[in-house]
Amino acid sequence: DEFAMKYSYDESMGIEILQGEVSNYENCVIQKVGLSGKINGQTGVASTSSLDEKYIPWLIEKIKSSCELANDEDEDFQYCDPENPELTSIQLGGAYDKNTYDKFKDIGLKLEAAILAADERVEAIDYLSLSCSRGPSIKRNSLGLKIYEDDDIVSIFAEVRASENGVVKSNGKSWYGQDIDEFDVDVPF
């Protein structure tokens, strides 16, 4: 009766620093297509990361079979205002290409050293990560809705353990932005 489609492309990279070295590195690209359809008032969903036409019949069958099992409407199905069916949200910082392994490694090692030197009560940094991601998504449905979204983000997270007079406490801090150069290692959080 009705259908909706979402395509997304996500490019991401992340590193973790532990005791003066990179302990983990990840760099990936994920593409995904998700479909939902409404049959006799029931909504079914299916998705795949294999972008090949041969999977279309499989997706349709999955939607049909999940419609048979469903007993309520899909709360995520987006209806649209017929006067404004096209929505666009582009929030790109323009600095994503600065995000390299070497830059993240350099900032991560400097940040670890700065945190450890900041206070004599700091015993360890239990977790330190730097990551970034970007990618567009497109949503359309049979009611005329067309949504295009695109954004990018850089995030840094550190969890520190400190002790004083036998009392041990942990605390985490985060930083989010779109330009890694805006992060100040000397005044991190």
C-alpha positions in Angstrom: 0.0 0.0 0.0 2.9 2.4 1.0 6.6 2.2 0.9 9.7 4.0 2.2 13.4 3.7 1.2 16.5 4.9 3.0 20.0 4.8 1.5 23.0 5.7 3.7 26.7 5.8 3.3 29.0 6.2 6.3 32.7 6.6 6.2 34.5 6.5 9.6 37.8 6.2 11.3 38.8 5.9 14.9 41.9 5.2 17.1 42.3 4.4 20.7 45.4 5.3 22.8 46.6 3.3 25.7 49.9 3.7 27.7 51.7 5.8 25.0 50.7 3.9 21.9 47.8 3.3 19.5 46.0 0.2 20.9 43.3 0.1 18.2 42.7 1.5 14.8 39.6 1.2 12.6 38.8 2.6 9.2 35.6 1.6 7.4 32.9 2.4 4.9 29.4 1.1 5.2 26.6 1.4 2.6 23.1 0.3 3.5 19.7 0.2 1.9 16.6 -0.1 4.1 13.1 -0.6 2.8 9.8 -0.6 4.6 6.4 -1.3 3.2 2.8 -1.2 4.4 0.5 -4.0 3.4 -3.1 -4.2 4.8 -2.2 -1.8 7.5 0.9 -3.8 8.7 4.4 -2.5 8.2 7.3 -4.7 7.3 11.0 -3.8 7.1 14.1 -5.2 5.5 17.7 -3.9 4.9 20.9 -5.0 3.4 24.5 -3.7 3.0 24.9 -5.7 -0.2 24.0 -3.1 -2.9 23.2 -5.5 -5.8 20.0 -5.7 -7.8 19.8 -9.4 -7.2 18.8 -8.7 -3.6 15.7 -6.7 -4.4 13.4 -9.8 -4.6 14.8 -11.0 -1.3 14.1 -7.6 0.3 10.5 -7.6 -0.9 10.0 -11.1 0.4 11.4 -10.0 3.8 9.1 -7.0 3.9 6.1 -9.2 3.1 6.9 -11.9 5.7 7.5 -9.3 8.4 4.2 -7.6 7.6 2.5 -11.0 8.2 4.2 -11.2 11.7 3.6 -7.5 12.6 0.7 -6.4 14.7 1.1 -2.7 14.8 2.2 0.3 12.6 5.8 1.3 12.1 6.4 4.3 14.4 9.4 5.3 12.2 7.4 5.6 9.0 7.6 9.3 8.0 4.6 11.0 6.6 5.0 14.3 4.8 3.4 17.6 4.4 2.2 17.7 0.7 3.1 21.4 0.6 6.7 20.7 1.7 7.7 17.1 0.6 11.4 17.9 0.1 13.6 18.4 3.1 17.4 19.0 3.1 19.9 19.1 6.0 23.5 19.6 5.1 25.9 20.2 8.0 29.3 19.7 6.6 32.2 21.4 8.3 34.5 21.4 5.3 37.5 20.1 7.3 36.9 16.3 7.3 39.9 15.6 5.1 42.2 16.8 7.9 41.2 13.7 9.8 44.1 11.3 9.2 45.6 8.5 11.2 48.8 10.4 11.8 47.0 13.6 13.0 44.7 11.6 15.4 47.7 9.6 16.7 49.7 12.8 17.4 46.8 14.5 19.1 45.9 11.4 21.1 49.5 10.9 22.4 49.8 14.6 23.3 46.4 14.5 25.0 47.3 11.4 27.0 50.6 13.0 28.2 48.8 16.3 29.1 46.1 14.5 31.1 48.6 12.4 33.0 50.7 15.5 33.8 47.7 17.7 34.8 47.3 16.4 38.3 49.4 14.1 40.6 46.2 12.3 41.6 45.6 10.9 38.1 46.6 7.3 38.1 45.7 6.2 34.6 43.7 6.9 31.5 41.4 3.9 31.2 40.1 4.8 27.8 41.0 7.5 25.2 39.5 7.5 21.7 39.5 9.9 18.7 37.0 9.2 15.9 35.3 10.8 13.0 32.5 10.0 10.6 30.7 11.5 7.6 28.1 10.4 5.1 24.9 11.2 3.4 21.5 9.5 3.8 18.5 9.7 1.5 15.0 8.9 2.5 12.0 8.7 0.1 8.5 7.3 0.4 5.4 6.7 -1.7 3.7 9.7 -0.2 6.1 12.1 -1.8 8.6 12.6 1.0 12.2 13.3 -0.1 14.8 13.8 2.6 18.5 14.4 2.1 20.9 14.7 5.1 24.6 15.0 5.1 26.9 15.7 8.0 30.3 15.1 9.5 31.6 14.9 13.1 34.8 14.5 15.1 34.7 13.2 18.6 37.2 12.7 21.4 36.6 10.9 24.6 38.8 10.3 27.6 38.1 8.3 30.8 40.5 9.1 33.7 41.1 7.3 37.0 42.4 9.3 40.0 42.9 8.6 43.6 43.3 10.6 46.8 43.6 9.3 50.4 42.6 5.8 49.2 39.5 6.9 47.4 39.5 6.0 43.7 37.2 7.8 41.2 36.8 7.7 37.5 35.4 10.4 35.2 34.9 10.7 31.5 34.9 13.8 29.3 33.9 14.3 25.6 34.6 16.8 22.9 32.6 17.1 19.7 33.2 19.3 16.6 33.7 19.3 12.9 37.3 20.5 12.7 40.0 18.6 14.6 42.2 21.8 14.6 39.6 23.4 17.0 40.5 20.9 19.7 43.1 22.4 22.1 45.3 19.7 23.5 46.6 22.2 26.1 43.1 22.9 27.4 41.4 19.7 26.4 38.0 19.7 28.2 
